[in-house]
């Protein structure tokens, strides 16, 4: 009974995945999405208004591909009955009013022309019919790189040989790990804060959901305005407090030198800012799940611990945290995968500039900005394999089923 549903879902899931693997093994660009084909443009020159007057019919042919040859190119057209052909190209044959031309091979970017001489029939008494009344048809055979059975690992070889890829990879890992941990810690803190009863608790719980339910374009634009180096609110406050002399370009500055107890290091400003945005925007999801789990813990355990003299910190460490490990591990898995695949936040905030280019942004830039779909698909395959490895490791060594 469930077999049809299972097969449909499996097809929906597997087809895009297999297509991505297929494209990653081919040197495909955006121009290759359209298969090579011969294109014809028909033009008429001369006097067609006067019966018996001569004019020229020309078929200008070109190869639409910039790199692939088209073989066995042929043209066919129907000449109107009111037109008489007086001279024909040697590659063409006219049977009645049916025109067939064998052009042969058409190299990449090549152009050719078929020229016919014709006259309007003297017996015509009405306005002459244009030869363009019938649309010429082209045919030909060409290899389509997208559908051919030739495969190559060049996309992956160039990908792993590139220093830029490894820089993007470590940015992605940093963004994912710190963004995930930040969202979990903020969610845990918010859940612990709003788990106690006080006036206005329900209102605050609703307010805490705002970053998650608000449109990403709205909150991203708000952050860009607030952190603007010239007119941003945060920079104005820091300058008034005397902490900085000039505005900090939070989303445009790659790194800033920081001296800490005699140690000097480069602090990634833009990357840290987008990580803070990630943690702020997605902590409400962790907050909801953690709060729900906290409310299911029996209060008798806390009452017994309080009678034994346990401090609030000890109660949290020995009672709350062990009860929350299951939901925290699940949230870490989900948030890690979602953050690793995150594209819209970084693209809206920085566009991948200033050291914030992640692998998902790299997929977009390779596939659409550089028109190299094969390289973009290769990066997407690497992302899939990394997440698959992470999920297998998680379920093998971290996740434990409750007995």
C-alpha positions as a Markdown table, in Angstrom:
| # | Residue | x | y | z |
|---|---|---|---|---|
| 1 | Unk | 0.0 | 0.0 | 0.0 |
| 2 | Unk | 2.8 | 2.4 | 0.8 |
| 3 | Unk | 5.0 | 1.4 | -2.2 |
| 4 | Unk | 3.7 | 4.1 | -4.6 |
| 5 | Unk | 4.1 | 6.8 | -2.0 |
| 6 | Unk | 7.6 | 5.6 | -1.1 |
| 7 | Unk | 8.6 | 5.5 | -4.7 |
| 8 | Unk | 7.3 | 9.0 | -5.4 |
| 9 | Unk | 9.1 | 10.4 | -2.4 |
| 10 | Unk | 12.3 | 8.5 | -3.3 |
| 11 | Unk | 12.2 | 9.9 | -6.8 |
| 12 | Unk | 11.7 | 13.4 | -5.6 |
| 13 | Unk | 14.6 | 13.1 | -3.2 |
| 14 | Unk | 17.0 | 11.1 | -5.5 |
| 15 | Unk | 16.4 | 12.8 | -8.8 |
| 16 | Unk | 17.9 | 16.2 | -7.9 |
| 17 | Unk | 20.8 | 14.5 | -6.1 |
| 18 | Unk | 21.7 | 12.2 | -9.0 |
| 19 | Unk | 21.4 | 15.1 | -11.4 |
| 20 | Unk | 23.8 | 17.1 | -9.3 |
| 21 | Unk | 26.3 | 14.2 | -9.3 |
| 22 | Unk | 25.9 | 13.9 | -13.1 |
| 23 | Unk | 26.6 | 17.5 | -13.7 |
| 24 | Unk | 29.6 | 17.6 | -11.4 |
| 25 | Unk | 31.3 | 15.0 | -13.6 |
| 26 | Unk | 31.0 | 17.2 | -16.7 |
| 27 | Unk | 32.6 | 20.5 | -17.9 |
| 28 | Unk | 29.2 | 22.1 | -18.2 |
| 29 | Unk | 28.6 | 25.9 | -18.4 |
| 30 | Unk | 25.4 | 27.9 | -18.6 |
| 31 | Unk | 25.8 | 28.0 | -22.4 |
| 32 | Unk | 25.6 | 24.2 | -22.5 |
| 33 | Unk | 22.1 | 24.1 | -21.1 |
| 34 | Unk | 20.9 | 24.6 | -24.6 |
| 35 | Unk | 22.1 | 21.9 | -26.9 |
| 36 | Unk | 24.0 | 22.9 | -30.1 |
| 37 | Unk | 21.6 | 23.5 | -33.0 |
| 38 | Unk | 21.8 | 25.2 | -36.4 |
| 39 | Unk | 20.0 | 28.5 | -36.6 |
| 40 | Unk | 18.6 | 30.0 | -39.8 |
| 41 | Unk | 17.5 | 33.4 | -40.8 |
| 42 | Unk | 15.6 | 33.9 | -44.1 |
| 43 | Unk | 16.0 | 37.2 | -45.9 |
| 44 | Unk | 14.5 | 38.5 | -49.2 |
| 45 | Unk | 16.0 | 41.2 | -51.3 |
| 46 | Unk | 14.7 | 42.6 | -54.6 |
| 47 | Unk | 11.4 | 43.6 | -56.2 |
| 48 | Unk | 8.6 | 41.2 | -55.4 |
| 49 | Unk | 5.8 | 43.6 | -56.3 |
| 50 | Unk | 6.3 | 43.5 | -60.1 |
| 51 | Unk | 5.3 | 40.2 | -61.8 |
| 52 | Unk | 8.3 | 38.7 | -63.6 |
| 53 | Unk | 10.9 | 40.8 | -61.7 |
| 54 | Unk | 13.8 | 39.0 | -60.1 |
| 55 | Unk | 14.8 | 38.9 | -56.4 |
| 56 | Unk | 17.0 | 36.9 | -54.1 |
| 57 | Unk | 16.2 | 34.6 | -51.3 |
| 58 | Unk | 19.0 | 33.9 | -48.8 |
| 59 | Unk | 19.2 | 31.6 | -45.9 |
| 60 | Unk | 21.8 | 32.6 | -43.4 |
| 61 | Unk | 22.8 | 29.7 | -41.2 |
| 62 | Unk | 25.0 | 29.6 | -38.1 |
| 63 | Unk | 26.0 | 27.2 | -35.4 |
| 64 | Unk | 24.6 | 28.3 | -32.0 |
| 65 | Unk | 27.4 | 26.6 | -30.1 |
| 66 | Unk | 30.8 | 28.3 | -29.5 |
| 67 | Unk | 32.6 | 25.0 | -29.0 |
| 68 | Unk | 30.7 | 22.0 | -30.5 |
| 69 | Unk | 30.5 | 21.0 | -34.2 |
| 70 | Unk | 27.2 | 20.1 | -35.7 |
| 71 | Unk | 27.2 | 17.4 | -38.3 |
| 72 | Unk | 24.7 | 16.3 | -41.0 |
| 73 | Unk | 23.1 | 19.8 | -41.2 |
| 74 | Unk | 20.2 | 20.1 | -43.5 |
| 75 | Unk | 17.6 | 22.7 | -44.4 |
| 76 | Unk | 14.1 | 22.3 | -45.8 |
| 77 | Unk | 11.6 | 24.9 | -46.8 |
| 78 | Unk | 8.4 | 25.3 | -49.0 |
| 79 | Unk | 8.5 | 27.9 | -51.7 |
| 80 | Unk | 5.0 | 29.5 | -52.3 |
| 81 | Unk | 3.3 | 28.6 | -55.6 |
| 82 | Unk | 3.4 | 32.2 | -56.8 |
| 83 | Unk | 7.2 | 32.2 | -56.8 |
| 84 | Unk | 9.4 | 30.6 | -59.5 |
| 85 | Unk | 13.0 | 29.6 | -58.6 |
| 86 | Unk | 15.4 | 30.5 | -61.5 |
| 87 | Unk | 18.8 | 29.6 | -59.9 |
| 88 | Unk | 19.5 | 27.3 | -57.0 |
| 89 | Unk | 22.5 | 26.5 | -54.8 |
| 90 | Unk | 24.4 | 23.4 | -55.8 |
| 91 | Unk | 23.8 | 21.9 | -52.4 |
| 92 | Unk | 20.1 | 22.2 | -52.8 |
| 93 | Unk | 17.4 | 20.2 | -54.6 |
| 94 | Unk | 13.9 | 21.5 | -55.6 |
| 95 | Unk | 11.1 | 19.1 | -56.2 |
| 96 | Unk | 8.0 | 21.0 | -57.1 |
| 97 | Unk | 7.9 | 23.7 | -54.5 |
| 98 | Unk | 9.8 | 21.7 | -51.8 |
| 99 | Unk | 13.3 | 22.9 | -51.2 |
| 100 | Unk | 15.9 | 20.5 | -49.5 |
| 101 | Unk | 19.5 | 21.5 | -48.9 |
| 102 | Unk | 22.3 | 19.3 | -47.6 |
| 103 | Unk | 24.9 | 21.6 | -45.9 |
| 104 | Unk | 27.0 | 19.0 | -44.2 |
| 105 | Unk | 29.2 | 19.7 | -41.2 |
| 106 | Unk | 29.0 | 23.1 | -39.4 |
| 107 | Unk | 32.0 | 23.8 | -37.2 |
| 108 | Unk | 31.6 | 25.7 | -33.9 |
| 109 | Unk | 30.8 | 29.4 | -34.4 |
| 110 | Unk | 30.6 | 28.8 | -38.2 |
| 111 | Unk | 28.3 | 30.6 | -40.5 |
| 112 | Unk | 27.0 | 29.7 | -44.0 |
| 113 | Unk | 24.6 | 31.0 | -46.6 |
| 114 | Unk | 22.2 | 29.4 | -49.1 |
| 115 | Unk | 21.2 | 31.8 | -52.0 |
| 116 | Unk | 18.4 | 31.3 | -54.4 |
| 117 | Unk | 17.4 | 33.5 | -57.4 |
| 118 | Unk | 13.6 | 33.7 | -58.0 |
| 119 | Unk | 10.9 | 35.7 | -59.8 |
| 120 | Unk | 7.3 | 36.3 | -59.2 |
| 121 | Unk | 5.0 | 34.4 | -61.5 |
| 122 | Unk | 3.7 | 36.6 | -64.4 |
| 123 | Unk | 0.3 | 35.1 | -64.2 |
| 124 | Unk | -0.3 | 36.4 | -60.7 |
| 125 | Unk | -3.1 | 38.9 | -60.4 |
| 126 | Unk | -3.0 | 39.5 | -56.7 |
| 127 | Unk | -0.3 | 40.8 | -54.4 |
| 128 | Unk | 2.7 | 38.5 | -54.4 |
| 129 | Unk | 3.2 | 36.1 | -51.4 |
| 130 | Unk | 6.4 | 36.5 | -49.5 |
| 131 | Unk | 8.8 | 33.5 | -49.4 |
| 132 | Unk | 8.9 | 34.0 | -45.6 |
| 133 | Unk | 5.3 | 32.9 | -45.4 |
| 134 | Unk | 6.7 | 29.4 | -44.7 |
| 135 | Unk | 9.2 | 28.9 | -41.9 |
| 136 | Unk | 12.4 | 27.0 | -42.9 |
| 137 | Unk | 13.3 | 24.0 | -40.8 |
| 138 | Unk | 16.9 | 23.0 | -39.8 |
| 139 | Unk | 18.2 | 19.6 | -38.7 |
| 140 | Unk | 21.6 | 18.4 | -37.5 |
| 141 | Unk | 23.4 | 16.1 | -35.1 |
| 142 | Unk | 25.6 | 17.4 | -32.3 |
| 143 | Unk | 27.0 | 16.0 | -29.1 |
| 144 | Unk | 25.4 | 17.5 | -26.0 |
| 145 | Unk | 27.9 | 17.6 | -23.2 |
| 146 | Unk | 25.1 | 17.6 | -20.6 |
| 147 | Unk | 23.5 | 14.3 | -21.8 |
| 148 | Unk | 26.6 | 12.5 | -23.2 |
| 149 | Unk | 28.1 | 9.5 | -21.4 |
| 150 | Unk | 31.5 | 11.0 | -21.2 |
| 151 | Unk | 32.6 | 11.8 | -17.6 |
| 152 | Unk | 35.6 | 13.5 | -16.1 |
| 153 | Unk | 36.9 | 14.3 | -12.6 |
| 154 | Unk | 38.5 | 17.6 | -13.7 |
| 155 | Unk | 36.0 | 19.6 | -11.7 |
| 156 | Unk | 37.0 | 17.9 | -8.5 |
| 157 | Unk | 40.7 | 17.9 | -9.3 |
| 158 | Unk | 40.7 | 21.7 | -9.9 |
| 159 | Unk | 38.5 | 22.1 | -6.8 |
| 160 | Unk | 40.9 | 20.4 | -4.4 |
| 161 | Unk | 44.0 | 21.9 | -6.0 |
| 162 | Unk | 42.7 | 25.3 | -5.4 |
| 163 | Unk | 43.9 | 27.2 | -2.3 |
| 164 | Unk | 40.7 | 29.3 | -2.5 |
| 165 | Unk | 38.6 | 26.2 | -1.9 |
| 166 | Unk | 40.4 | 25.3 | 1.4 |
| 167 | Unk | 40.1 | 28.9 | 2.6 |
| 168 | Unk | 36.3 | 28.7 | 1.9 |
| 169 | Unk | 36.2 | 25.3 | 3.6 |
| 170 | Unk | 37.6 | 26.6 | 6.9 |
| 171 | Unk | 35.4 | 29.7 | 6.8 |
| 172 | Unk | 32.4 | 27.3 | 6.4 |
| 173 | Unk | 33.5 | 25.1 | 9.3 |
| 174 | Unk | 34.1 | 28.1 | 11.5 |
| 175 | Unk | 30.8 | 29.7 | 10.6 |
| 176 | Unk | 28.9 | 26.4 | 11.1 |
| 177 | Unk | 30.5 | 25.4 | 14.4 |
| 178 | Unk | 30.4 | 28.7 | 16.1 |
| 179 | Unk | 27.0 | 29.7 | 14.7 |
| 180 | Unk | 25.5 | 26.4 | 15.9 |
| 181 | Unk | 27.1 | 26.5 | 19.3 |
| 182 | Unk | 26.1 | 30.2 | 19.7 |
| 183 | Unk | 22.4 | 29.4 | 18.8 |
| 184 | Unk | 22.3 | 26.5 | 21.3 |
| 185 | Unk | 23.9 | 28.5 | 24.1 |
| 186 | Unk | 21.5 | 31.5 | 23.6 |
| 187 | Unk | 18.6 | 29.2 | 23.4 |
| 188 | Unk | 19.6 | 27.4 | 26.6 |
| 189 | Unk | 20.1 | 30.7 | 28.4 |
| 190 | Unk | 16.7 | 32.0 | 27.2 |
| 191 | Unk | 14.9 | 28.8 | 28.1 |
| 192 | Unk | 16.5 | 28.8 | 31.6 |
| 193 | Unk | 15.5 | 32.5 | 32.0 |
| 194 | Unk | 11.9 | 32.0 | 31.0 |
| 195 | Unk | 11.3 | 28.8 | 32.7 |
| 196 | Unk | 10.6 | 30.6 | 36.0 |
| 197 | Unk | 7.3 | 32.3 | 36.7 |
| 198 | Unk | 7.2 | 36.1 | 36.7 |
| 199 | Unk | 4.8 | 38.8 | 35.4 |
| 200 | Unk | 5.0 | 39.2 | 31.6 |
| 201 | Unk | 6.7 | 35.9 | 30.9 |
| 202 | Unk | 4.3 | 35.0 | 28.1 |
| 203 | Unk | 4.9 | 38.3 | 26.4 |
| 204 | Unk | 8.7 | 37.9 | 26.6 |
| 205 | Unk | 8.4 | 34.4 | 25.2 |
| 206 | Unk | 6.6 | 35.8 | 22.2 |
| 207 | Unk | 9.2 | 38.6 | 21.8 |
| 208 | Unk | 12.0 | 36.0 | 21.8 |
| 209 | Unk | 10.5 | 34.3 | 18.7 |
| 210 | Unk | 10.8 | 37.5 | 16.6 |
| 211 | Unk | 14.2 | 36.8 | 15.1 |
| 212 | Unk | 13.1 | 33.4 | 13.8 |
| 213 | Unk | 9.7 | 34.4 | 12.5 |
| 214 | Unk | 10.7 | 37.7 | 10.9 |
| 215 | Unk | 11.5 | 37.7 | 7.2 |
| 216 | Unk | 15.2 | 37.2 | 6.6 |
| 217 | Unk | 15.4 | 40.1 | 4.2 |
| 218 | Unk | 14.0 | 42.4 | 6.8 |
| 219 | Unk | 16.2 | 41.4 | 9.7 |
| 220 | Unk | 19.3 | 41.3 | 7.4 |
| 221 | Unk | 18.6 | 44.9 | 6.2 |
| 222 | Unk | 18.1 | 46.0 | 9.8 |
| 223 | Unk | 21.4 | 44.6 | 10.9 |
| 224 | Unk | 23.1 | 46.3 | 7.9 |
| 225 | Unk | 21.6 | 49.6 | 8.9 |
| 226 | Unk | 22.4 | 49.3 | 12.6 |
| 227 | Unk | 26.0 | 48.3 | 11.9 |
| 228 | Unk | 26.7 | 50.8 | 9.1 |
| 229 | Unk | 30.2 | 52.3 | 9.6 |
| 230 | Unk | 29.0 | 55.9 | 8.9 |
| 231 | Unk | 25.5 | 56.2 | 10.2 |
| 232 | Unk | 25.0 | 53.0 | 12.2 |
| 233 | Unk | 23.6 | 53.1 | 15.7 |
| 234 | Unk | 26.1 | 50.8 | 17.2 |
| 235 | Unk | 29.1 | 52.7 | 15.9 |
| 236 | Unk | 27.6 | 56.0 | 17.1 |
| 237 | Unk | 27.2 | 54.5 | 20.6 |
| 238 | Unk | 30.7 | 53.2 | 20.7 |
| 239 | Unk | 32.1 | 56.5 | 19.5 |
| 240 | Unk | 30.1 | 58.4 | 22.2 |
| 241 | Unk | 31.5 | 56.1 | 24.8 |
| 242 | Unk | 35.0 | 56.8 | 23.6 |
| 243 | Unk | 35.7 | 53.1 | 22.8 |
| 244 | Unk | 36.5 | 53.7 | 19.1 |
| 245 | Unk | 37.6 | 56.7 | 17.2 |
| 246 | Unk | 36.0 | 55.9 | 13.8 |
| 247 | Unk | 33.3 | 53.6 | 12.7 |
| 248 | Unk | 33.9 | 49.9 | 12.3 |
| 249 | Unk | 32.9 | 48.3 | 9.0 |
| 250 | Unk | 31.4 | 45.2 | 10.5 |
| 251 | Unk | 30.3 | 43.6 | 7.3 |
| 252 | Unk | 33.1 | 44.9 | 5.1 |
| 253 | Unk | 36.3 | 44.6 | 7.2 |
| 254 | Unk | 38.0 | 41.3 | 6.8 |
| 255 | Unk | 40.1 | 41.4 | 9.9 |
| 256 | Unk | 41.3 | 43.8 | 12.6 |
| 257 | Unk | 44.5 | 43.6 | 14.7 |
| 258 | Unk | 43.8 | 43.0 | 18.4 |
| 259 | Unk | 46.2 | 43.2 | 21.3 |
| 260 | Unk | 45.3 | 41.1 | 24.3 |
| 261 | Unk | 47.7 | 40.9 | 27.2 |
| 262 | Unk | 50.6 | 41.4 | 25.0 |
| 263 | Unk | 49.4 | 38.9 | 22.3 |
| 264 | Unk | 48.6 | 40.3 | 18.9 |
| 265 | Unk | 46.3 | 38.5 | 16.5 |
| 266 | Unk | 44.0 | 39.1 | 13.6 |
| 267 | Unk | 40.3 | 39.1 | 14.6 |
| 268 | Unk | 37.9 | 38.2 | 11.7 |
| 269 | Unk | 35.5 | 41.1 | 12.0 |
| 270 | Unk | 33.0 | 40.3 | 9.2 |
| 271 | Unk | 33.0 | 36.6 | 9.8 |
| 272 | Unk | 32.4 | 37.1 | 13.6 |
| 273 | Unk | 29.5 | 39.5 | 12.7 |
| 274 | Unk | 27.7 | 37.1 | 10.5 |
| 275 | Unk | 28.2 | 34.3 | 13.1 |
| 276 | Unk | 26.6 | 36.6 | 15.7 |
| 277 | Unk | 23.7 | 37.2 | 13.3 |
| 278 | Unk | 23.3 | 33.4 | 12.7 |
| 279 | Unk | 23.3 | 32.7 | 16.5 |
| 280 | Unk | 20.8 | 35.6 | 17.1 |
| 281 | Unk | 18.5 | 34.7 | 14.3 |
| 282 | Unk | 18.1 | 31.0 | 15.0 |
| 283 | Unk | 18.4 | 30.7 | 18.8 |
| 284 | Unk | 14.5 | 30.8 | 19.2 |
| 285 | Unk | 14.3 | 27.4 | 17.6 |
| 286 | Unk | 16.6 | 26.0 | 20.3 |
| 287 | Unk | 14.8 | 28.0 | 22.9 |
| 288 | Unk | 11.4 | 26.4 | 22.1 |
| 289 | Unk | 12.7 | 22.8 | 22.2 |
| 290 | Unk | 14.8 | 23.3 | 25.3 |
| 291 | Unk | 12.0 | 25.1 | 27.2 |
| 292 | Unk | 9.5 | 22.3 | 26.3 |
| 293 | Unk | 12.0 | 19.7 | 27.6 |
| 294 | Unk | 12.6 | 21.7 | 30.8 |
| 295 | Unk | 8.9 | 21.9 | 31.5 |
| 296 | Unk | 8.6 | 18.2 | 31.3 |
| 297 | Unk | 11.2 | 17.6 | 34.1 |
| 298 | Unk | 9.6 | 16.7 | 37.4 |
| 299 | Unk | 9.7 | 19.5 | 40.0 |
| 300 | Unk | 10.2 | 16.9 | 42.7 |
| 301 | Unk | 13.8 | 16.5 | 41.7 |
| 302 | Unk | 14.5 | 20.2 | 42.1 |
| 303 | Unk | 12.7 | 20.3 | 45.5 |
| 304 | Unk | 14.7 | 17.3 | 46.8 |
| 305 | Unk | 18.0 | 18.9 | 45.6 |
| 306 | Unk | 17.0 | 22.2 | 47.2 |
| 307 | Unk | 16.3 | 20.5 | 50.5 |
| 308 | Unk | 19.8 | 18.8 | 50.3 |
| 309 | Unk | 21.3 | 22.3 | 50.0 |
| 310 | Unk | 22.1 | 22.3 | 46.2 |
| 311 | Unk | 22.7 | 25.7 | 44.7 |
| 312 | Unk | 20.9 | 26.8 | 41.5 |
| 313 | Unk | 24.0 | 26.2 | 39.5 |
| 314 | Unk | 24.4 | 22.7 | 41.0 |
| 315 | Unk | 20.8 | 21.9 | 40.2 |
| 316 | Unk | 21.3 | 23.0 | 36.6 |
| 317 | Unk | 24.5 | 21.0 | 36.2 |
| 318 | Unk | 23.4 | 17.8 | 37.8 |
| 319 | Unk | 19.6 | 17.8 | 37.1 |
| 320 | Unk | 18.7 | 20.0 | 34.1 |
| 321 | Unk | 21.7 | 19.4 | 31.9 |
| 322 | Unk | 21.7 | 15.6 | 31.9 |
| 323 | Unk | 17.9 | 15.7 | 31.1 |
| 324 | Unk | 18.6 | 18.1 | 28.2 |
| 325 | Unk | 21.5 | 16.2 | 26.6 |
| 326 | Unk | 19.2 | 14.3 | 24.2 |
| 327 | Unk | 17.4 | 17.4 | 22.9 |
| 328 | Unk | 20.7 | 19.3 | 22.8 |
| 329 | Unk | 22.4 | 16.6 | 20.7 |
| 330 | Unk | 19.4 | 16.5 | 18.3 |
| 331 | Unk | 19.4 | 20.3 | 18.0 |
| 332 | Unk | 23.1 | 20.3 | 17.3 |
| 333 | Unk | 22.7 | 17.9 | 14.5 |
| 334 | Unk | 19.8 | 19.8 | 12.9 |
| 335 | Unk | 21.4 | 23.2 | 13.4 |
| 336 | Unk | 24.8 | 22.0 | 12.1 |
| 337 | Unk | 23.3 | 20.7 | 8.9 |
| 338 | Unk | 21.1 | 23.8 | 8.4 |
| 339 | Unk | 23.9 | 26.2 | 9.1 |
| 340 | Unk | 26.3 | 24.4 | 6.8 |
| 341 | Unk | 23.8 | 24.7 | 4.0 |
| 342 | Unk | 22.9 | 28.4 | 4.9 |
| 343 | Unk | 23.1 | 30.7 | 1.9 |
| 344 | Unk | 20.6 | 33.6 | 2.1 |
| 345 | Unk | 21.9 | 35.1 | 5.4 |
| 346 | Unk | 25.5 | 35.6 | 4.3 |
| 347 | Unk | 24.5 | 36.5 | 0.7 |
| 348 | Unk | 22.2 | 39.3 | 2.0 |
| 349 | Unk | 24.7 | 40.6 | 4.6 |
| 350 | Unk | 28.0 | 40.5 | 2.8 |
| 351 | Unk | 27.6 | 38.7 | -0.5 |
| 352 | Unk | 30.4 | 36.4 | 0.5 |
| 353 | Unk | 33.0 | 39.3 | 0.7 |
| 354 | Unk | 35.4 | 40.2 | 3.4 |
| 355 | Unk | 36.3 | 36.6 | 4.3 |
| 356 | Unk | 32.7 | 35.4 | 4.7 |
| 357 | Unk | 32.5 | 33.2 | 1.6 |
| 358 | Unk | 31.1 | 29.8 | 2.5 |
| 359 | Unk | 30.8 | 26.7 | 0.3 |
| 360 | Unk | 27.1 | 27.4 | -0.4 |
| 361 | Unk | 28.0 | 30.9 | -1.6 |
| 362 | Unk | 30.8 | 29.3 | -3.7 |
| 363 | Unk | 28.2 | 27.0 | -5.4 |
| 364 | Unk | 26.3 | 30.1 | -6.5 |
| 365 | Unk | 29.3 | 32.0 | -7.7 |
| 366 | Unk | 30.8 | 29.1 | -9.5 |
| 367 | Unk | 27.5 | 28.1 | -11.2 |
| 368 | Unk | 26.0 | 31.4 | -12.0 |
| 369 | Unk | 28.5 | 34.3 | -11.5 |
| 370 | Unk | 31.3 | 32.4 | -13.4 |
| 371 | Unk | 28.8 | 30.3 | -15.5 |
| 372 | Unk | 30.7 | 27.1 | -14.6 |
| 373 | Unk | 27.8 | 24.7 | -13.6 |
| 374 | Unk | 30.1 | 21.7 | -13.4 |
| 375 | Unk | 32.4 | 23.3 | -10.8 |
| 376 | Unk | 29.3 | 24.6 | -8.8 |
| 377 | Unk | 27.8 | 21.1 | -8.9 |
| 378 | Unk | 31.2 | 19.6 | -7.7 |
| 379 | Unk | 31.2 | 21.9 | -4.7 |
| 380 | Unk | 27.6 | 20.9 | -3.9 |
| 381 | Unk | 28.6 | 17.2 | -4.1 |
| 382 | Unk | 31.4 | 17.9 | -1.6 |
| 383 | Unk | 28.9 | 19.6 | 0.7 |
| 384 | Unk | 26.6 | 16.6 | 0.5 |
| 385 | Unk | 29.4 | 14.1 | 1.2 |
| 386 | Unk | 30.7 | 16.2 | 4.2 |
| 387 | Unk | 27.2 | 16.4 | 5.7 |
| 388 | Unk | 26.7 | 12.7 | 5.1 |
| 389 | Unk | 29.9 | 11.9 | 6.8 |
| 390 | Unk | 29.0 | 14.1 | 9.7 |
| 391 | Unk | 25.6 | 12.5 | 10.1 |
| 392 | Unk | 27.0 | 9.0 | 10.0 |
| 393 | Unk | 29.6 | 9.9 | 12.6 |
| 394 | Unk | 27.0 | 11.5 | 14.8 |
| 395 | Unk | 24.6 | 8.5 | 14.8 |
| 396 | Unk | 27.5 | 6.1 | 15.2 |
| 397 | Unk | 29.4 | 7.7 | 18.1 |
| 398 | Unk | 27.3 | 10.5 | 19.6 |
| 399 | Unk | 23.6 | 9.7 | 19.4 |
| 400 | Unk | 22.3 | 7.0 | 21.7 |
| 401 | Unk | 18.8 | 5.6 | 21.7 |
| 402 | Unk | 17.0 | 5.8 | 25.0 |
| 403 | Unk | 16.6 | 2.3 | 26.4 |
